[in-house]
């Protein structure tokens, strides 16, 4: 497989873990909040990492970047989360070069999402890109790659129907509530946490349940009030959480807390309670299921639900993959040309130096030597030679790294690679 080097000893990697092999509890251990991301970026800068992007969502924690060995990136994740190297080895993945590029395209276009066609990840990638750039951790390669992924995402959204229909974690949670709670419009619903998933869930609850008994609680009350004002809902103080839990028939938890905020100790129930935990790490302690009248559902359970919308989306996967291949191929062509361009330029400089030396020698040796004509002929020969080498390096069957090494060795040149 073609190597993609930043320097002679660094390669492009994608390392991380996702819903595919890691359950919600494990993903929670490896999740990165805003402070954790900042610490990781600072550490990467200190350790001489040239370029990387971090993504940490409810479904995945991943790093895309350059390193001599993938363990350098795995170490960054483990040292800035509660996850261990041993746990990572059980459920984590490592992709290199072309496989890493392909993985970023699938993630950024929603093909690798827990719910097919969920495009929220692309905005998270954009934010991660901006944050890494603010630390000076984006090189030309990663800048070009993320923009190619964004382009693919836009085209897939506009040219296919893979994101048609309302299917996301928040929508799936509301569908679950509707299907499993009788007379939902008259039930008391409590939403705890008003982050992005919480807001989307709240909007779907209002739209699809016609319920007028939805209460919002958030640690920062003004955020809840801002959302409630748009939807005409009730807001309670965080200090009243334990009281509102007793009143609720359905509780949706979507906070960003790093530890459980609800456990059986604060539940004093006299009626059945359905709890949906949409948080990573989990924010509802598993011990709530010790209570006979509590049902606890996590987002992993919701993602396993298949419905007609998802089945329709699957039909558009080939079209989406075709768009990815087209844009990815353009990117790969760019990387190959960018890789060998410094060598071709160094070769041209070497040949020009030989030309200058030889013309100077012949002008002194040959009477009536026409230096102007010799210059024109020599330049044409140099152009033909360098074009011949460039065409060889562009060929799909060429092992570019080996050829570059051979050219540099034969002509005794050393090209400075792009970064």
C-alpha positions as CSV (number, residue, x, y, z in Angstrom):
1,X,0.0,0.0,0.0
2,X,1.2,3.5,-0.8
3,X,3.0,5.2,2.1
4,X,2.0,8.7,3.1
5,X,4.9,10.3,4.9
6,X,5.1,13.7,6.6
7,X,8.9,13.1,7.0
8,X,11.0,10.1,6.3
9,X,9.8,8.4,9.5
10,X,6.2,9.6,10.1
11,X,3.0,8.2,8.7
12,X,-0.6,9.2,8.8
13,X,-2.7,7.3,11.4
14,X,-6.2,7.1,12.7
15,X,-6.4,5.6,16.1
16,X,-9.4,5.3,18.5
17,X,-12.4,3.4,19.4
18,X,-16.1,3.5,18.5
19,X,-19.5,2.0,19.1
20,X,-18.6,-0.9,16.8
21,X,-16.4,-2.7,19.4
22,X,-16.6,-0.6,22.5
23,X,-19.8,-0.5,24.6
24,X,-21.1,2.7,26.2
25,X,-19.3,2.2,29.5
26,X,-15.9,1.7,27.8
27,X,-16.5,4.7,25.4
28,X,-17.3,6.7,28.5
29,X,-13.8,5.9,30.0
30,X,-12.2,7.2,26.8
31,X,-14.4,10.3,26.3
32,X,-12.8,13.7,26.2
33,X,-14.6,16.8,27.5
34,X,-13.5,20.3,26.4
35,X,-10.7,20.5,29.0
36,X,-9.5,17.1,28.1
37,X,-9.2,18.0,24.5
38,X,-7.2,21.1,25.3
39,X,-4.8,19.1,27.6
40,X,-4.3,16.6,24.8
41,X,-3.6,19.2,22.2
42,X,-1.1,20.9,24.6
43,X,0.6,17.6,25.3
44,X,0.8,16.8,21.5
45,X,2.4,20.2,20.9
46,X,5.0,19.6,23.7
47,X,5.8,16.1,22.4
48,X,6.5,17.3,18.9
49,X,3.4,16.0,17.1
50,X,3.3,17.9,13.8
51,X,-0.4,17.7,13.0
52,X,-3.6,16.0,14.4
53,X,-7.3,16.3,14.9
54,X,-9.3,14.9,17.8
55,X,-13.0,13.8,17.7
56,X,-14.8,12.7,20.9
57,X,-18.5,12.1,20.6
58,X,-21.1,9.8,22.2
59,X,-20.1,7.2,19.7
60,X,-16.4,7.5,19.3
61,X,-13.0,9.0,20.5
62,X,-10.5,9.2,17.7
63,X,-7.3,10.9,16.7
64,X,-6.2,11.5,13.1
65,X,-2.6,12.6,12.9
66,X,1.0,12.0,12.0
67,X,3.5,10.0,14.1
68,X,6.4,7.7,13.9
69,X,4.4,5.0,15.6
70,X,0.6,4.8,16.4
71,X,1.4,4.3,20.1
72,X,2.3,8.0,20.3
73,X,-1.3,8.8,19.5
74,X,-2.8,6.0,21.6
75,X,-0.7,7.3,24.6
76,X,-2.2,10.8,24.1
77,X,-5.7,9.4,24.4
78,X,-5.0,7.2,27.4
79,X,-3.1,9.8,29.4
80,X,-5.9,12.3,29.0
81,X,-8.9,10.1,29.7
82,X,-9.8,7.4,32.3
83,X,-9.1,4.6,29.7
84,X,-6.1,2.4,29.9
85,X,-3.7,1.0,27.2
86,X,-4.9,-2.5,28.0
87,X,-8.5,-1.6,27.5
88,X,-7.7,0.2,24.3
89,X,-5.9,-2.9,22.9
90,X,-9.1,-4.9,23.4
91,X,-11.5,-2.6,21.5
92,X,-9.4,0.1,19.8
93,X,-8.4,0.3,16.1
94,X,-5.3,1.6,14.2
95,X,-5.5,2.6,10.6
96,X,-2.5,3.7,8.6
97,X,-2.2,5.9,5.5
98,X,-4.8,5.0,2.8
99,X,-6.9,3.1,5.4
100,X,-6.8,6.1,7.7
101,X,-7.9,8.4,4.9
102,X,-10.7,6.1,3.9
103,X,-11.9,5.9,7.6
104,X,-12.1,9.7,7.9
105,X,-14.2,9.9,4.8
106,X,-16.6,7.3,6.1
107,X,-16.9,8.9,9.5
108,X,-17.3,12.5,8.1
109,X,-20.0,11.5,5.7
110,X,-22.2,9.6,8.1
111,X,-21.5,6.1,6.7
112,X,-19.7,5.1,9.9
113,X,-22.3,6.6,12.2
114,X,-24.1,4.5,14.7
115,X,-27.3,5.6,13.0
116,X,-26.6,5.6,9.2
117,X,-26.7,9.0,7.6
118,X,-26.3,11.0,10.9
119,X,-24.4,14.1,9.7
120,X,-23.8,15.7,13.1
121,X,-20.2,14.3,13.1
122,X,-19.1,16.6,10.2
123,X,-19.8,19.7,12.3
124,X,-17.8,18.1,15.2
125,X,-14.9,17.5,12.8
126,X,-15.0,21.1,11.7
127,X,-14.9,22.3,15.3
128,X,-12.0,19.9,16.1
129,X,-10.1,21.1,13.0
130,X,-10.5,24.7,14.1
131,X,-9.3,23.9,17.6
132,X,-6.3,22.0,16.4
133,X,-5.5,24.9,14.0
134,X,-5.5,27.3,16.9
135,X,-2.7,25.2,18.5
136,X,-0.7,25.3,15.2
137,X,-1.4,21.5,14.8
138,X,-2.7,21.5,11.2
139,X,-0.3,20.9,8.3
140,X,-1.1,21.3,4.6
141,X,-2.0,17.6,4.2
142,X,-4.6,17.5,7.0
143,X,-6.0,20.9,5.9
144,X,-6.5,19.5,2.4
145,X,-7.9,16.2,3.7
146,X,-10.5,17.7,6.1
147,X,-11.7,20.0,3.3
148,X,-12.0,17.0,1.0
149,X,-14.1,15.2,3.6
150,X,-16.3,18.3,4.0
151,X,-16.8,18.5,0.3
152,X,-17.8,14.8,0.2
153,X,-20.3,15.3,3.0
154,X,-21.9,18.2,1.3
155,X,-22.3,16.3,-2.0
156,X,-23.7,13.2,-0.3
157,X,-26.3,15.3,1.5
158,X,-27.4,17.1,-1.7
159,X,-27.0,14.3,-4.3
160,X,-28.3,11.3,-2.3
161,X,-31.1,10.6,0.1
162,X,-29.0,8.8,2.7
163,X,-29.9,11.5,5.3
164,X,-33.6,11.6,4.4
165,X,-36.2,11.2,7.1
166,X,-35.8,12.1,10.7
167,X,-33.4,9.5,12.1
168,X,-30.9,10.2,14.8
169,X,-30.3,9.2,18.4
170,X,-32.6,12.0,19.6
171,X,-35.4,11.0,17.1
172,X,-34.9,7.3,17.9
173,X,-35.3,8.0,21.7
174,X,-38.6,9.8,21.0
175,X,-39.8,7.0,18.8
176,X,-39.0,4.5,21.6
177,X,-41.0,6.6,24.1
178,X,-44.0,6.8,21.8
179,X,-44.0,3.1,21.1
180,X,-43.5,2.1,24.8
181,X,-45.5,4.6,26.8
182,X,-49.2,4.6,26.6
183,X,-51.1,7.9,26.5
184,X,-47.7,9.8,26.2
185,X,-49.4,13.2,25.6
186,X,-50.6,13.2,29.2
187,X,-47.5,11.9,30.9
188,X,-44.9,13.9,32.9
189,X,-41.7,14.1,30.9
190,X,-38.4,15.4,32.5
191,X,-35.5,16.3,30.3
192,X,-32.2,16.7,32.3
193,X,-29.4,18.3,30.3
194,X,-29.8,20.7,27.3
195,X,-26.7,20.0,25.2
196,X,-27.0,19.3,21.5
197,X,-28.6,15.9,22.0
198,X,-30.8,17.2,24.7
199,X,-32.0,20.1,22.6
200,X,-32.8,17.9,19.6
201,X,-34.6,15.4,21.8
202,X,-36.6,18.2,23.4
203,X,-37.7,19.5,20.0
204,X,-38.7,16.0,18.8
205,X,-40.6,15.4,22.0
206,X,-42.6,18.6,21.5
207,X,-43.2,17.9,17.8
208,X,-44.1,14.2,18.0
209,X,-45.8,13.7,21.4
210,X,-48.0,16.9,21.6
211,X,-47.1,16.8,25.3
212,X,-47.6,19.9,27.4
213,X,-46.0,18.5,30.6
214,X,-42.3,18.6,29.7
215,X,-40.0,20.0,32.3
216,X,-36.4,21.0,31.7
217,X,-33.5,21.0,34.2
218,X,-30.0,22.0,33.5
219,X,-27.0,22.7,35.8
220,X,-26.9,26.2,34.1
221,X,-30.5,27.3,34.4
222,X,-30.3,30.1,31.8
223,X,-29.5,27.6,29.1
224,X,-32.6,25.7,29.9
225,X,-34.7,28.9,30.0
226,X,-33.4,29.9,26.6
227,X,-34.5,26.5,25.1
228,X,-37.8,26.5,27.1
229,X,-38.7,30.0,25.8
230,X,-38.6,28.8,22.2
231,X,-40.8,25.7,23.0
232,X,-43.0,27.1,25.8
233,X,-41.8,24.6,28.4
234,X,-41.3,24.5,32.1
235,X,-37.9,25.1,33.7
236,X,-36.9,24.0,37.2
237,X,-33.7,24.6,39.3
238,X,-31.1,21.9,39.4
239,X,-31.7,21.8,43.2
240,X,-35.2,20.4,42.5
241,X,-34.0,17.5,40.4
242,X,-34.8,14.9,43.1
243,X,-38.3,16.2,43.4
244,X,-39.0,16.3,39.7
245,X,-37.8,12.7,39.3
246,X,-40.5,11.5,41.7
247,X,-43.2,13.3,39.5
248,X,-41.9,12.1,36.2
249,X,-43.2,9.2,34.1
250,X,-40.3,9.5,31.6
251,X,-36.9,10.9,32.2
252,X,-34.4,11.7,29.4
253,X,-30.9,12.3,30.6
254,X,-28.5,14.1,28.2
255,X,-25.9,15.8,30.3
256,X,-22.1,16.2,29.8
257,X,-21.2,15.1,33.3
258,X,-18.2,12.8,33.7
259,X,-19.9,10.8,36.5
260,X,-23.4,9.5,37.1
261,X,-25.8,12.2,38.3
262,X,-28.8,9.9,38.9
263,X,-28.8,6.7,41.0
264,X,-31.3,4.7,43.0
265,X,-30.6,6.7,46.2
266,X,-32.4,9.7,44.9
267,X,-35.4,7.8,43.4
268,X,-38.4,7.4,45.8
269,X,-40.9,6.1,43.2
270,X,-44.5,5.2,43.6
271,X,-45.1,4.6,39.9
272,X,-43.3,3.1,36.9
273,X,-40.5,5.2,35.5
274,X,-38.8,5.0,32.1
275,X,-35.2,6.5,31.9
276,X,-33.4,7.1,28.7
277,X,-29.7,7.8,29.2
278,X,-28.3,9.5,26.1
279,X,-25.1,10.6,27.8
280,X,-21.5,9.5,27.2
281,X,-20.1,8.7,29.8
282,X,-23.3,7.2,31.2
283,X,-25.0,9.6,33.6
284,X,-27.5,7.1,35.1
285,X,-26.1,4.6,37.5
286,X,-27.0,1.0,36.6
287,X,-28.2,0.4,40.2
288,X,-31.5,2.2,39.3
289,X,-32.5,-1.1,37.7
290,X,-32.5,-2.6,41.2
291,X,-35.9,-0.9,41.6
292,X,-38.7,-3.0,40.3
293,X,-40.6,-0.2,38.5
294,X,-37.6,1.4,36.7
295,X,-36.8,0.7,33.0
296,X,-33.4,2.0,31.9
297,X,-32.6,2.4,28.2
298,X,-29.2,3.6,26.8
299,X,-28.4,5.0,23.4
300,X,-26.8,1.7,22.3
301,X,-30.2,0.1,22.7
302,X,-31.8,2.8,20.6
303,X,-29.2,2.5,17.9
304,X,-30.1,-1.2,17.4
305,X,-33.6,-0.2,16.5
306,X,-34.2,-0.5,12.7
307,X,-37.1,1.1,11.0
308,X,-38.3,1.8,7.5
309,X,-36.3,5.1,7.3
310,X,-33.0,3.3,8.0
311,X,-33.8,0.6,5.5
312,X,-34.5,3.2,2.8
313,X,-31.2,4.9,3.7
314,X,-29.2,1.8,3.1
315,X,-30.3,1.8,-0.6
316,X,-28.2,5.0,-1.1
317,X,-24.9,3.7,0.3
318,X,-23.5,2.8,-3.1
319,X,-24.1,6.3,-4.4
320,X,-22.5,7.8,-1.3
321,X,-19.5,5.5,-1.7
322,X,-19.1,6.5,-5.3
323,X,-18.9,10.2,-4.3
324,X,-16.4,9.4,-1.6
325,X,-14.2,7.4,-4.1
326,X,-14.3,10.3,-6.6
327,X,-13.2,12.9,-4.1
328,X,-10.8,10.6,-2.3
329,X,-9.1,9.7,-5.6
330,X,-8.6,13.5,-6.3
331,X,-7.0,13.8,-2.9
332,X,-4.7,10.8,-3.4
333,X,-3.6,12.2,-6.7
334,X,-2.8,15.5,-5.0
335,X,-0.8,13.7,-2.2
336,X,1.3,11.7,-4.8
337,X,2.1,14.9,-6.8
338,X,2.9,16.8,-3.7
339,X,5.1,14.0,-2.5
340,X,7.3,13.7,-5.6
341,X,7.3,17.4,-6.6
342,X,10.2,18.3,-4.3
343,X,12.3,15.4,-5.8
344,X,11.5,16.5,-9.3
345,X,12.5,20.1,-8.4
346,X,15.7,18.9,-6.8
347,X,16.4,16.8,-9.9
348,X,15.9,19.8,-12.2
349,X,18.2,21.9,-10.0
350,X,20.9,19.1,-10.2
351,X,20.6,18.8,-14.0
352,X,20.7,22.6,-14.4
353,X,23.9,22.6,-12.3
354,X,25.4,20.0,-14.5
355,X,24.3,22.0,-17.6
356,X,25.9,25.2,-16.3
357,X,29.1,23.5,-15.6
358,X,29.2,21.7,-18.9
359,X,28.3,24.8,-21.0
360,X,31.0,26.8,-19.2
361,X,33.6,24.0,-20.0
362,X,32.6,23.7,-23.6
363,X,32.5,27.5,-24.2
364,X,36.2,27.6,-23.3
365,X,37.1,24.5,-25.3
366,X,35.2,25.0,-28.6
367,X,35.9,27.9,-30.9
368,X,32.8,29.7,-31.9
369,X,30.7,27.8,-29.4
370,X,27.0,29.0,-29.6
371,X,26.1,29.2,-25.9
372,X,22.6,30.5,-26.6
373,X,21.6,27.6,-28.8
374,X,23.3,25.1,-26.4
375,X,21.2,26.7,-23.6
376,X,18.0,26.2,-25.4
377,X,18.8,22.6,-26.4
378,X,20.0,21.7,-22.8
379,X,16.8,23.2,-21.2
380,X,14.6,21.1,-23.6
381,X,16.5,18.0,-22.7
382,X,16.2,18.7,-19.0
383,X,12.5,19.3,-19.3
384,X,12.0,16.0,-21.2
385,X,14.0,14.1,-18.6
386,X,12.1,15.5,-15.6
387,X,8.8,15.1,-17.4
388,X,9.7,11.4,-18.0
389,X,10.4,10.9,-14.3
390,X,7.2,12.8,-13.3
391,X,5.1,10.6,-15.5
392,X,6.7,7.5,-14.0
393,X,5.9,8.7,-10.5
394,X,2.3,9.5,-11.4
395,X,1.6,6.0,-12.7
396,X,-0.7,4.0,-10.5
397,X,1.6,1.0,-10.6
398,X,4.6,3.0,-9.4
399,X,5.8,2.5,-5.8
400,X,6.4,6.2,-5.3
401,X,8.5,6.0,-2.1
402,X,10.9,3.5,-3.6
403,X,11.2,5.4,-6.8
404,X,11.9,8.7,-5.0
405,X,14.5,7.0,-2.9
406,X,16.1,5.5,-6.1
407,X,16.1,8.9,-8.0
408,X,17.6,10.7,-5.0
409,X,20.3,8.1,-4.6
410,X,21.3,7.9,-8.2
411,X,21.5,11.7,-8.7
412,X,22.8,12.3,-5.2
413,X,20.1,14.8,-4.3
414,X,18.1,15.4,-1.2
415,X,14.6,16.9,-1.5
416,X,12.9,18.8,1.3
417,X,9.5,17.2,1.7
418,X,6.4,19.4,2.1
419,X,4.6,19.5,5.5
